Amino acid sequence: MEPLNPKSIERVVSQRAFQMGSSFPCQICVVGFLCGVCLTSLFLAALTSFGTSAFGGISFSTFSTGIPMSNSSPLAISGDINKIRKEREIILHSQGSTSPGTDEKVSSLYSAWSDLLIKSIDEDGQFSQRHQFEKIQCTKSPSLGELQVECGRRLDDFPLSTTDEQLKNYRDQMIAEGAYPPWITGSDEENYPLTRKVQRDIWLHQHPVNCSDHNVRFLVADWERLPGFGIGAQLAGMCGLLAIAIKEKRVLVTAYYNRADHDGCKGSSRSSWSCYFFLETSPECRKRAFQLMQDKEAWEKGIITRKENYTSKEIWAGRIPRVWGNPWSILQPTTEINGSLIAHHRKMDRRWWRAQAVRYLMRFRSEYTCHLLNMARHAAFGWEAAKMVLMSSSKDFREDLEDNNISEIEKFVWSNQKPWIPRPLLSMHVRMGDKSCEMKVVGFNEYMHLAERIRERFPHLNSIWLSTEMQDVIDKSKTYHHWKFYYTNVTRQVGNITMAAYEASLGRETSTNYPLVNFLMATEADFFIGALGSTWCFLIDGMRNTGGKVMSGYLSVNKDRFW
């Protein structure tokens, strides 16, 4: 990496990097207490009138969390009310997470949050500012995140006065020195070695000061789109291309992303990685790269290359950048297989690099992704959150509506807290099906054996976020009555079919949205159980190891291969 120049500050805190993060905050709050039992009944009846629907062969139904069916409602991802009745949904199911309740206040609060999630998008499927409710202070769901928090809070949100110039200068100096990439959480000891430096260096590499400089070269690549390539394989391939770009001193520019080629991704985000996460480089660099693609001389001089210029071996198994030395040589052993920690293996360098690359590519979430996660958290934990809020509040629900003041500490300090989820939470990805042709698959009981191992050390653990494509696994989870399971309510495989066929049956939007929600929830969970032979599990582990979760450990059910 080149040494910093005087323009470092502008480069690191460039408006280009955070302009998406400064979009209006997705404030999720309650419009008001529903007026009377009659209005409440009518409102809930309207919501549940479309309790089940079908889309692309998928059955969408209300989830069962112990909430009376008359008080539950499906949650749609985007679109106006008419579209919601027929479009995509992400609904989560919490088995035994609550006992049946008749508390009208809990039901009303939960349903009001549900209604606001639906109404937070306008007729064109875009997030609507009409529902920011900036002038109304009301009871807010602790399980819902604000976009400002989820997608990276701006570093200059707090209004400094004219007497705070020294503080401002000091803050800018710290930013310029790269002391804290805002998408990295946890201490250095809680992340892979050099994570903060590497993330900052990648960002600087991907954001040159002048994209039109003749010395700036580009590598433009579509995401893999063959039917056999899952999201995990697509990410692994792009990690290889980012490595090539860094080694060749090129700016990586991602092009067509087939999994975003659906109606949920609007406008310029359609068919683009930006539908789900921040782009890998600036709009200026993307524009310049696409211009050069039309320039024959640029191709001849090697100013621009594309994925086809490199062999599969270079992309999938090529040497990783040595810019940072060999930090993988000092990795803390935290992966357990058969009761033993794995200290060294032949792919440690690739494991470290892919963790860094995936963390950079997924460093900030888009509004669309934030909304998906809010939907997921609300469906899974919303009833518990509503009950918790009402039980802990000394005020009557309606009294909150009369308090219109938001204190500065609430706005600038407490707003940075992550959304509530039941903790401790264990995430478990059970991969079976056609994966048996690549690795040894094990039964669900083996995963649960490892879960019991964790609970021996942490007896207060009783919640599992379960990710799997197999219906048999979901059915078996119901026999473990001393655990609470949360999982996406989508059609799952019965029998052995290929993953490509299964995803095709779900449709592109659903087969992309719900795995990404599961992926991100796994990165936020306290513990993780998976299979090293699964690329998906491997990447989840990498995101956790660059997200402050190194010392949480990783329990694997197999050791078939190290990616």
N, C-alpha and C positions, 0 to 999 in steps of 0.2 A: 504494500500500500504506500501511496505517496504521502509525504509529510504534510501536515496541515499548513495552510496558508492563511493570510489575514481574513479571508472570506469564510473561515470555518463556521463562524456563528451563523451567517446567513444560510450556509449549506445545511447545517444540522437542524436549525429551527425554521427552515424555509417554509413559507406559506404553502408551497406546493406539496410538501410532505404531509401537512396537517390540515389542508383546506377541507378535506372530507370530514375530518374529525371535528371541525368547527361548525358543522351543520346543526340546525336546531336540535336541542335535546329532546329525546323521546320521553317526555314526562308522562308517566302513567299514574293517574290518580283517580279518585272516585268523584263523579259529578255531583252526587248528592245522595242523601239517604232516601231510599224509595218510599214514596208517600203512601203508607198504609198497606195493609195486607192485600187488599183487592188489586191495587196497582202492581204490587210485587207478583201476585199470581198471574196477572195478565202478561207482565213482562217476561216471566220465566216460561210461560206457555208459548209465547212467541218465539223465544230462543230455542226451545226444545221441539218446536214443530218440525224442525229439520234435523232431528237427532240422529238420523241415519241417512246416508247418501252413498252413491257409488260413483267412482271415477276411474276410468281405465282399468276396470276389473278389480279395483280395490274397494273393500267395504269400509266405510267410515261410520263409526258408531260412537255414542257417548261412552266415556270411559267410566270404569267402576272403581271408585275410591272409598266406597262406604257412604258416599253422598246419595241421598234419595234421588232416584232417576228424574223425578219431576223438578229437581233443583239443579240439575247439571246441564251443561250446554256444550256443543261442539265448538272448537276454536279453529277458525280458518286463518290461513297465512296472509292472504292479501285479497284485494278486490273489494267492491262495495257489497252491500247487503245482498243484492240479487246474485252477484257472482259468488258470494260466500256459500250460497245454497247449493252450488254445483261445482265449485272449484276445490282446490287442494286444501288439505288440512294436515296439521301435525297434532295429534292427540296423544297424550301419555296416560298410562294406566298405573295406578299405585295400588298394588295388592295389599289389602289389610293395613293401609297407612293410617286410616282413621276408622273410628267406629261410627255406625249410622247416627246422624245427628238431626235434631229437629229445631235447632236454634235458628230462628228466622233472621237474626242479625248476621250470623255467620254466613248463612245462605245468601242473604241480600248483598253483603259485602263481596263475597266471592263472585256472584253473578254480575255485580256492577263492574268489577275488574274484568270479567270476561267480555262484557259489552264494550268496555273501553278499548280492549285489545282489538276487537273487531272494527270499531269505529275509528281507530287511529290511522286508518288508510282511507284515502278518498276514492272517488268514483273511478279514477284512472289507475287505481292500485298503488298510488304513491302515498307516502307517509304524510299525513295532513297536519298542518299547523293549527287547524281549527280546534284540535283537541289537546292543545298544550295547557289550557286552563291556567294560564299564568296568574290570573287574578283570583284564583280560588285555591285556598290552602285546604287540603282534605286528607283523609286517611289514605296513606300510600302503601301498596303491597311491598313488603320487604323482599319478596322473592322475585320482583321485577327489577331489571336493571335499566338505567338511563343510557341512551346512546353516548352521551358525553363521557360516561364512565367506561362503558364497554369498549368503545372504539378509540380510546386514548384521549384523555383530557388535555386540552391545550395548556401549554406551560405558562401562558400569560393571561389566564382567566381572571385572576384576582386583581381588582382595580387598584393599582398603586397610585399614591398621591405624589405631588411634585416633590415632597420631602423624602420620598422613598427612592430617589435616584441611585443612591449607593447600593441599596438592596437589589435594585434592578440590574445594575452593572455586575454585581457579584453573581446573581442568578445566570445572567447571560454568559459570564465567564465559565461557570460550571457546565452549562449546556455545551459551549464550544469545545470544552475539553473532553466531552463525551462521558462524563462521569455517570450518567444515568439514562440510557436509552429507555424511553417511557414505556416500551412494551415488555420490558423485563421486570419480573417481580422476584422477591426473595433476595437473600444475600448471595455473595459469590460462592460461599460454601454450599448453598442450596441449589446451585446450578452447575452445569458442566464447566470445566476449566475454560477461562477466557471468554465466556459467553457474552458479557457486556462489550468487550473490545471487538469481538468478531461481529456482533450485530451492528455496532456503530460503523465498523469498517465496510461491511457489506452495503450499508445504507449510503455511505459516502461514495463507494464505487458505483452504485446504481443511480446516483444523483450528481452527475458532473455539473460544474458551475455553468458551463455553456455547452448545451447539447449540439449546437451548430458548429462547434469547433471542428476543424478538419482532422484533428487528431483523435476525436472520439469515434470509436468503432462500435458496431452493434452485432448482436446475434438475435435474430427474430425466430421464434419457434411457436408453432401451434402445440397445444396439449395433445397427448396421445389420444386417439379416438377409436382404436380397434375395439370391437365388442368384448374381447377377452380382458381388456384393461380396466380394472376397477379404479376407484378414486385413489386408493393407496398406490397402485402402480403408476398412475399419472403423476402423483406427487414425487415418487421416487425418480421417475424419469426427468422431471423438471429440476430436481436437486442435482442430477448429473449435468444438465445443461448449464445450470448456474455455476457449477464448478468449472466447466469449460470456459465460460465467459470470464470468470475471474482470472483463470490462468492465462487466457489470451488477451486480457485487458480490454474486454468488450462489455458493453452494457446489454444485459439480457432484457429482451422485450417479449412478453408473452402475447400471442395472438389468439386465434380461435379456441374457445373452451366449450366443447360440445355439451358439457353438463349444465351450462348456463344458457343453453339454447332452448328456452321454454318461456311461457307467458309470465312466469313469476318475476323474471328479470326484465326490467323495463328500460326503454330508451337505449342509451349507449352501453349500459351494463349487460344487455342481452348478448349472449355468446362470449362474455368476457369474464375473466377472473374477478373483476371489480364488482360483480354482482354479489359476491360472498366476502371478499377481502380486499384490502387496499392493494393497488397495483404495485408491481415490483419496481417501477421507475416513474419518472415524472411525465405528465402529459406532453411536455415539450420534447422530451427524448423519444416518446412513442411517435409523435408526429414526425419528427426528423427521420426516425428509422423507417417508417412507412413511406416517406418521400424517397428515401434512398433505394428502396426496393424497386422503384420504377426507373432507377438510374443504371444503365448498363455499365458505365464506367466504374461505378461504385462496386459492382460485383466483380469486375475484372481486377480492381485494385485490392480486393479483399476488405474493403471498408465495412461491408456487410456480409454476413453469412446466415445460413438457416440450418435447421435441424438436419436436413438431408446432407449437409456437408460433413457430417460426422458419422462414424460407424456405431452400431448398437453397442459394441464393446466399450467404445469411448464414453458413451452416454451412461451405460448401466454399470460398468465395472472399471472405468478409468480412474487414474490417480486423482486424489482430491487435492485442493490447493495446499501448498506448503508454506503459505505466507505467514502463518502463525506458528510455525515449528511443528512439534509433535505433542500437542496438549492431551491427546487421547492416552498417552503413555502414563499419565498420572490420574486416570479416572478412578474415582472411588468405587470399589465393587459394591453394587447394590442390587444385583439381579440374582435371585435364588432359583435353582433348579434341583429338585430331589433333595432339598434340605441343605444344599451347599451353595455358597456364593461363587459366582463366576468372576474370577479376577482378570483373566486375559483370554482373548480369542483372536483369530486371524483377521477379523473384520472390525476391530475396534476403531480404526481410523474412519471407516465408512459410517459406523454407528454415530460417532461424534459429529461428522460433517453433515449427515442427513438431518440430525437434530437441529443443527444451526441453520441449515437451508430451509427446512420446513418452518422453523420459528420465524424466519424472516418473511417467507412468503405468506404466512398466516398471522403476521404481527398485529394487524388491526382488523377488526370485523366491520363489515359494511352495515348500513342501516337495516338492510334486508336480513342479514344474518343475526343481528341483534334482536330483530323482531321475532325471528324463528326461535331463538333461545328464550325470549320472554314468554312466547306461547308455550314452549316446552316446560319451563319452570312453573308457569301458572297452572298448567294442566296437571302436573305432577305434585306440586307442593302448595298450590294456591289455597286449597281448603284448610290445610294445616296453618298456613300463614294467616288467613283470615281469623281463624280461631285464636291463634296466638296474639294477634293484634288486639282483638276485642277483650281478651282475658287480661292483657297487660295494661290496657288503657284505663286510667281513672276517670276519663271523660265519657260522657254519652257520645255515641257515634255522631249525632247531629251537632254536638258542640264544636267538633273540629271544623265544621263548615263556617262557623262564625269567626274563626281566627284566620285572618288573611295575611298575616305577617310571616315571612320566612327569614329566620335569623341568618346572619352572615356565616356562622359556624355550620349551619345546616346546608347552606348553599355552596360554600367553598371548601369545607373540610369533610363533613359527614357524607356529603354526596359522592365522595370518592370510594365509599365502601362497596364491596362486592355484593351482589344480590344474595339473599339468604337461601341456603339449602340445608336440609337436615344433616348435621355433622355429628360424628364422623360418617363419611359416605365412601363406600367401596364401589369402584367401577369394575365391571367384568365383561370382557368380550369373548363370547363362546363361538369359535369358528369351526364349522363342521362342513356338511354337504360335500361339494365337489373338491374341497380343499384336501380331501384324503388322497388325491392323486399327486400332491406335492409334499405332504407332510403327514406324520402320524397324528390322527385326531383322537381325542380322548373324550370320555363321557362327561356329562354335566356334573356327575357326582365327584369327579376329580377336581373340578373347579371349586365346588363347594367344600371339599376337603381342605383346600388351601384357604378358603374364606374362614373356616373354623380355626385354622392355624393363626390367622391374623387376630381373630377374636379372643384367642387364648391370651394374647398380649394386650389387647384393647377390648376389654369386656363390655364397654359401652357401645361398641359397634353393632348395629343391627339393620342398617339400610344398605341396599345394593342397587346400583344403577346397572341394569342388565341389557346388554347389546348382543343380539344374535339374529341370524336369518332363519333359524329353525323353530317351527312351531312346537316341536317335541320338547325343546328346552324350556319354552314358556310354560308348557303344561307341567313339566316336572318341578318348576320353581314353586308351584302352588302347594307342593307337598312339604316344603320347608316352612312350617308355620311360625317358627321363631325368628324369621327374617322378613323384612319389608322389601319388596321388589318394585322397582319403577322401570317401565320400559315403554317404548313407542308402540302405539296400537296400529300396526299395519299388517297387511296380509303377509304371512311367512310361509316358508317352504314346508311342504309335506312330502317327504321322500327326497330322492337325490336328483336334482336338476342342476344345470350349470348356473353359475352366478350371473352370466350374461342373460340367460333366458329368464331368470328370476327378476333381474332388474328391468328387463323389457316388459315383463308382466305388470310391474308397478308403474311404469311410465317414467320419463326422464326426470320430471320435477320431483316426484316423491322419492325416487330412488337416489336422488342427490341430497335432498333436504334432510331426510331423517338420518342417514349415516353421518352427515356433517354435524347435526345436533348431538348425536351420540358421541362422536369424536371429541367435540368441545366439552361436553359434560364429563367425559373421561379425563380430560386434562385438568378439570377443576376438582375432581374427587380427591379424597385424602389418600386412598389406596387403589392399587390397580392389579388385576389378575388377567393374564392373557397367554398367548402362545408365541414364542419367539419365531416360529416358522411362518407366522402371519405377518405380511408387510404392514397391514393395518395396525396390528398391535405394536409392531416395531416403531411405527411413526408416532403413535400415541405416546409410547415410552419416551421418544425423543422430545416431543412437545412438553412432556412433564419434566424432563431433565433440563430444559431451558426455561421452565416456568416455576422454578422454586420448589420442585417436588423430588429432587434427587434423593434426599434422605428419607423419603417415604418408602422407597424400595419398589421392586417389581418382582412378583411371583409368576413364574412361567410354568405351564403344564408340560412343556416339551423343550427339547434343545436340538431339534432336527437340523437347523441351519442358522447361521448368523449372517444377516444381510450386510 
